[in-house]
């Protein structure tokens, strides 16, 4: 079975950083737009319950 995923980037973990001890650490810049950062498109196939991907 061949799968072709053509989705765009939906989100970024900890995009707004992580709040620790009242301070926000890390995160993306305020002007970061997911539409400007696409995902690497992969070709995937499943055989015997194992998924193989190539890009």
C-alpha positions in Angstrom: 0.0 0.0 0.0 1.5 3.4 -1.0 0.7 6.5 1.0 1.2 10.0 -0.1 0.8 12.7 2.5 0.5 16.2 1.2 -0.3 18.1 4.3 1.2 21.4 5.3 2.8 22.2 8.7 0.1 22.4 11.2 2.0 23.5 14.3 5.3 23.7 16.1 5.8 22.2 19.6 6.4 24.8 22.2 6.0 27.6 19.6 5.5 30.1 22.3 8.2 28.7 24.5 8.0 27.2 27.9 7.2 29.2 31.0 9.6 28.3 33.9 9.9 30.2 37.1 7.9 33.1 35.7 10.1 33.5 32.6 9.4 32.2 29.1 12.3 30.2 27.6 12.7 29.4 23.9 9.9 29.6 21.4 9.6 30.9 17.9 9.8 34.6 16.9 6.4 36.5 17.1 6.4 36.8 13.3 6.8 33.1 12.7 4.3 31.8 10.1 3.7 28.1 9.6 2.8 28.7 6.0 6.3 29.9 5.3 7.9 26.6 6.6 6.7 23.6 4.7 7.3 20.0 5.6 9.6 17.7 3.8 7.5 15.6 1.5 8.0 11.9 1.9 7.0 8.9 -0.2 5.9 6.2 2.2 5.0 2.5 1.7 3.8 -0.1 4.2 4.9 -3.8 3.9 4.2 -6.4 6.5 3.3 -3.8 9.1 6.5 -1.8 8.6 6.4 1.7 7.1 9.2 2.7 4.8 9.8 6.3 3.9 12.0 8.1 1.4 12.5 11.7 0.5 
